[in-house]
Amino acid sequence: MFGLLESIGTGGPIIAVLIVLSVFSLTLIAVKTLQLWPVTSGADLRTSAIEKFAAGDVAAATSQASGGKAPADRVLSYAMQALKDGYSGPPLMTELTRRGNEEFAQMNKQIQFLELIAMISPLIGLLGTVLGMIQSFQELELAQGAANASVLAGGIWQALLTTAAGLLVAIPAAVGASLLSSRAGRGAQCIEGAIAQLMLVHEHNPK
């Protein structure tokens, strides 16, 4: 444990920056996972609500859809109410598309920060390595050849530590961003599927 802390300490401010980025990215992954957990839920609830809508019980269908926790439930509930109020055609589809895009943007919100961390962390680590190597060779020059190989090797591994740290920060951030983006995409598919099913039912049962 003390050896690890000592190694981290040798990385200087670069390691400190990477630690901050790591804590931020892991916290963001946890928060977004909780936020996106329900986005694909409620398929049976939506199917039941659409069946009630088809049977003419629009009030019950709308109430059931609005009780869901997924973005698809909110858009579906609005669509049912809009159809009940007499809206249809391109204007309604334009509004549903807008609402769907808003929900998708909300699901994707802050994921770009994970992508940014995944991109810049290795570069920050590499910067630390380059600066460390420069310092090591400067010390070697000042020693005027008196430094032995072990001293030089020690300086090099300390410099390389920041590159390893950068990768350790970037990999979880990249994996998290990919998985969260994929889940947001599935949430968007749920919205599209629910609206398509509702419109199909409405076309066959316009009254």
N, C-alpha and C positions, 0 to 999 in steps of 0.2 A: 504493500500500500504506500509506504513512504517512498519507495523507489519510483512508483508511478507518479506520485505528486511531485517528486523532484524532477522527473523527466518533463512533466507538464510545465513546471516552473522555468525550465531552461528554454522553453519556446518563446518566452517573453510576451509582448503585446499581441503578436500574431495569434498565439494559442488562446489568449484571453478573448480575442474577437471571435475565434472559431467556437469557443465554448458558449459564448452568448448566442451565436447563430444556431448552435446545436440545441440549446435549451428552447429557443424561440421556435425552431422547426418542429421539435418533438411535441411541444405544447400545442402548436397549431394543428399538427396531425391528430392529436387526441380530440381537440375541440371540433374539427371538421368531421371526424369519424362519428362523433355523437350527433352532430347536426345532420349528416347524410344517412345515418342509420335507417330512418323511417321512409326514405324517399321512394323505395320500391315496395313498400308495404301496402296493404289494403286492396289488393286485386279482387278478392272475393267481395269485399264491401262495395267496390265500384260496379262490379258485375251485377250485384243484387240491386243497387240503386238504378242502374240502367234498365233492368227488367221491370222495376216498379214504374219507371218513366214510360216504358213501352206500354205498360198496362193502363196508363192514364193517371196514376197516382203521383202527379208531379211534385206535390208538396212534400210527400214522404220521401220521394227520391232525392229531392234537393236537400232536405234535412239530413238524410243519411250520408250523402256525399260530403256535405259540409262538416260532418263530424269526424272525418278522416284526418290524419296527420300528414299525409304525403302531399307534395305540390300538385300531383295529378288530381287529388280530391278537391282542392281549391278551384282549379281551372274547370273541372267537371261540374262542380256546383254552380259556378258562374254561368257556364254554358246552358245548363238546365234552366236556370232562372231567366236567361236571355231568350231562350226558345219559348218559354212560357209567356214572356212579355211580348212575343211576336217578332223578335229580331231573327233574321236569317240571311242566307246568301253571303256574298263577298264581304259586306261590312262586318258581319258577325265573325267570319273566319279571320278577317284582319285583326279584330280585337282579340280573338282567342290566340292568334299567333303572337301578338304583342305580349299578352299575359304569359304565354308559354315561354317566350324569350326572357321575360323578367324573372320567372322562376328558375330558368336554367342559369341565368347570370348570377342569381343569388346562390345557387348550389355551387357554382364555380368560384364564388368570391373567396379571395385570399389564397386560392390554390397557386396563383401565379407567384406568390411570395416563396412557396416551397420550390417552385421551378427556378426562381432566381437564386435561392440559396444553393440549390444543387449545381447551378452553373458557376457561381462565383467562389464557392468554398474551395474547390481545388486550385483555383487561381490565387486565392489568398494564401493557401498553403504553399504553393509554388513560389510566391513572392517571399514568404518567410524563408524558404530553402535558399533562394538566390541571395537574399541578404545575409543569411547565416554563412553561406559559402564565401561570400565576399569578406566577411569578418574573419573567417578562418584563415584565408590566404593573406589577409592583411597582417594577422598575428604571426603567421609563418614568415612573412617578409621582415617584420620587425625583429623577429628572433634571429635573423641573419643565419639561418641554417642550423641553429642550435636545437630547434624543436625536433623531436623524434616522431616516428610514424604513428605511435599510439596517440600522441597529442593531436596530430592532424586528423586521425580517424575519429577521435572523440568529437572534434569540432564538426566533422562531416555528418556523423549520425545525429547530432543535435540539430543540425540544419535540416536534415531529411525528416525529422520528427514532424515538422509543420506540414509537409506534403501528406504524410500518413494521416495526420489529424484532419486535414482538409477533405481527404477522401472519406474518412469515417463520418464526417458531417454530411457530405454530399450524397452518399449512397442511400441512407434512410430518407432523406428529403426527396430524392428522385423517385424512389419506390413509393413513398407516400403520395406524392403528387400524381403519379400514374394511376394508382389504385383509386384515389379520390376522384380524379377526373373520369375514370371509368364508371364509378358509381353514379356520378352526376349525369353521365350520358345515359345510364339505364333509367334514371329518374325522368329524363326528358322523353325517353321511349315510352314510359308509362303514361305520360301526359298525352303524347300523340296517339297511343293505342286507345286510351279512354275516350278521347274526343272523336276519333274515327268510328268507334263502336257506337257512340251516342248519335252521331250524324247519320249513320246507316239505319239505326232504329227510327230516327225521326223522319227520314225520307220514306220509309215504309209505313210509318204511322204518323202522318203529319198532323193529325188532330189529337 
